[in-house]
Amino acid sequence: MSKRCQVSGKSVQTGNNVSHANNKTRRRFMPNLQSVGFFSETLGKVSMRISVAALRTIEKNGGIEAYLENTANSKLSTESLKLKKRLQKMKKAS
């Protein structure tokens, strides 16, 4: 499973550990990913692996449906774009 947020697209970054003697060794900065289940009236239960920063943003916007509707497509990852299209299709049908 990849270390990538399904909502924001946040992924692993690289950098250096720098010792007191100024020795540099490569390291990886992992995103804080959590498995979360959201309940949506339109979509039902949606399980995702998202970063904690994205979780806070979703809660601030009022849930997964409101977040997807109010966020521009250019800021969403491919997984969340598919979910957004599914949400729009189900809202049109009802």
N, C-alpha and C positions, 0 to 999 in steps of 0.2 A: 504494500500500500504506500502510495506516495505521501510525502510530507508536505501537502499543499492544502490550503483552506479552500473548501468548495464554494464559498461565498465571495470572499475578497481576492482569492488567488495568491495570498501571502504564502511564500515558500522558504526553503532553506537559504541562508546567506552564508558567505564564507568570510574569514578574516584571519587575524593572527593572534596567538597568545604571545604576549611580550613579557619576558622575565625581567627581573631586576638588573640582570647583566645585559639587557637589550637583545637577548636571543629571541628570534621569531620562529614560531612553528605554526603551521596551518591548523585551523579549527573550523567548526561549523556551528552556526547559530540556528537552532531549531525553533520553529514557531510553536506556540503553546496551543496545540490542537486538542479538542475535546469532542467526543461523540455525543451529539445532542439530538433529541427527538422533539420536533415542534408539532403542535396540533393546529391544523388549519381547517376551518369549516368547509372550504371549497375542496381542498386537496386531501383531507384526512390527515393521517400521521405521516410526517416527513422526517426521515432520519438523515442526518448530515454529520460530516466531520469538519468542524469549523474552528477558527482561532477564537480566543477569548475576546479579542478586540472586536471581531465581527459579531460575536454574541451580544456584546454590550450595545453595539450599534443597532442590531435587530430589536433588542428589548426597548431601546430608546425610541425607535420609530413605531412601536406598537405591534410587533409581531412580524412573522415571516411574510405574510401577504402584503402588509403595508410597506415593508422594506423593499420588496421586489417591485411593487407598483411605483414607488417614489424614486427609485434609483435608476440612473441612466444606464442603458445597455453597455456603454463603453466601460463602465466601472465594474461590471459583473463578470464572473468567470463563466466558462462554457457550461458547467453543470447548473449554475444558477440561471443562466439564460434559458436552458431547456425547461427548467422548473417555471420560469416566468411565462414562457409561451404556453405551457400546459395550463397554468392558472388563467391566462387570458382566454384560452379556448373554452375552458369550463365555465367561466363567467359569461361568455357570449351564448353558450348553450342554455344557460338557465335564465 
